[in-house]
Structure formats: C-alpha cells, structure tokens
Amino acid sequence: MASTSIAILGTGTYSPEKVLSNDELSLSVDTSDEWIVTRTGIRERRIAAGTETTADMAASAAADAIANAGISASDIDLVILATLTPDLPMPATACLVQQKLGIPEKAACFDLNAACTGFLYALDTAWAMLESGRYRHALVVGAEKLSTMLDWNDRATCVLFGDAAGAVVMGASRNSHSGILGSRLATIPLSPDLLWVPGGGSSPATPEEPRVIRMKGKEVFKVAVRAMEDIAREILEQHQVTADQIACVIPHQANLRIIEAISHYLKLPMDRFFVNVDRYGNTSSASIPLALHEAHQEGRIRPGDLVLLVAFGAGLTYGGALVRW
C-alpha cells in the first residue's frame, strides 16, 4: 500500500449567486422540469456573472480551502488548477490565482485539462510532487465557467452544466491515520466527438463548428458507468478494501442515473453516495471538490473514514482515488 503521509488538509468551494432553475430554463429552451429531472436528476444550476471569471471563482474556493487548512497563502508552493475553461490561452489561470491570493513567487503554478476527471488528475499529480519532498503544500483547484461554452438552444447539453469552483490543500498528514492511499488514472481512446468542443485551439471555431460543448449522451452514459465501476473495483482490490468498508463515495456529479447505476453494480446503497447534482448540475472539474467539501461540512465524512472518489470526462478520461480522512 502506498504511503499515507500526504493528506487533504482543508477544503473550500465557491458557487455563483445566480441560480437557474429548470422552470426558468424552460422559458427559453424546449424542455421542462419533469423532462430534465427524469433524465438527469438536475433541478437547478449556478451561472456566473458576466464579469466573473474562472480565476475569480477559483481564487474564492482556494482562499476558503487555505483558511480551512489553517495555513496562509505564503505557505503554498504548488498550485495546480484543473479546468477546461481557462481565462486566457496564456498565462495559465493558476498564475492568475497566485496573483489574486498573494501566493509567493517560489510557487510552481500550472493548469491541467482532463475535462471532468481533471481534479483527480491534478490530485494525483500534486500527491506525487509532494511525496518527492520538493514541495510542502499544494493548492489543487477545479474551476469552470461552462456557461460560456454552451449552446443555449441545445437542450441535450445546456440543461446539464453549471459554473462553480472547489479546492483542496494537500500536505503532510497531521495524524497517524489520514492520507491518500491510492490513485488510478486512465483514458479510453474513443472518438473525440462523443464529448467535445469542436472549435478552438489549433482547430479554429467556425460558424458551422462553434466553440460549444457537443455530446452524444447515450454513448457517453454507457461508457461512464462502465469506466467508473471498473476503476472503483480496481482501486478497492488493489488496496484490499471491500465496498462495504467505504463510508462515502464522492462520484463525479454528471447525472443522477449514472450514480444510481454505479451504486447498483457495486452493490452499495445510495446513502453511501454523496449527491448534489440536483443543485449544481455538472460542473466538470469542480464537481468532486465541491461535493467533497459539502460532504465533509454535512458530517458525511468523519476522521478515519474511507472515502472513494471516482470520475470520468471527455477523452474519455477516468480515474479514482482512495482517501483515509
């Protein structure tokens, strides 16, 4: 079993003030609250203000996580920001967060994009860098302003996504029991057009292919369930942990039906899964740290508990992590 010396020391979140309910959305899109809830479990989502950026949201969540960890911004020497909606092509949005929080120049700062699995990729990366002994405290953030990448006439996608940020501070464990036990990342090499943004980057956006999220929902659903079930089983077997030993599962909050399917296949009751997709929708890389913070604040995670994190995203990337709280 891997070293448990690196732990999550604090968590934080930020969600925009504006709440967009299904009923409000149905005024401009051919949909209804019943249609959305039946298929996704989503009832509302948060939408960032026009002037609010990914860096703004990330910095707010990060400041909360730093305070929650009981340290100061000057103690951070590594910042990894998972996002698919950076403020700018360059510099990295992590550098903007560094500036906003007054994190010292000694810190390494970079962005990472693995879509909705981004936070777990960033967590694994920070874990490895901290265990190297060259860094002491890592700030790991997932933040997205997905409302800027939606076709608001496409009910297959616009009903699903929202804006938010979540963050954790990682560092040496402060007790004998807490720490990250293991992590596993993978990618299924499937056609990118299952879940993608066709315009942008070195493939410029065109009127025919605008820079908005496109998804083949049924295909993604099937792959997501299999991928998250497989990664959960693999990481539990690797660490000789049975499913019933898991106190709380923090799954990527994309669709309630996906979470219910994983619950069924793992033979774990739904009350072991933390769910907030009904209030936020899919916030991509912000999804897991947002849910992790809320689960801890609500007493769903206590010291000594085993917590399983699982996610999937465009690529199709997927991953899992096992944490002793």
JOVEN-V230683 format. One record per run of one state. SS is the DSSP state (H for helix, E for strand, - for the rest). FROM is the first residue (numbers start at 0). LEN is the number of residues. If there is no record, write none. Layout:
BEGIN
SS|FROM|LEN, SS|FROM|LEN
END
This chain:
BEGIN
-|0|5, E|5|9, -|14|3, E|17|4, H|21|4, -|25|7, H|32|8, -|40|3, E|43|4, -|47|6, H|53|16, -|69|3, H|72|3, -|75|2, E|77|5, -|82|10, H|92|9, -|101|6, E|107|5, -|112|2, H|114|17, -|131|6, E|137|8, H|145|4, -|149|11, E|160|1, -|161|1, E|162|10, -|172|6, E|178|9, -|187|4, H|191|3, E|194|3, -|197|2, E|199|1, -|200|2, E|202|1, -|203|9, E|212|3, -|215|1, H|216|22, -|238|4, H|242|3, -|245|2, E|247|4, -|251|4, H|255|11, -|266|3, H|269|3, E|272|2, -|274|2, H|276|4, -|280|1, E|281|1, -|282|3, H|285|12, -|297|8, E|305|8, H|313|3, E|316|8, -|324|1
END
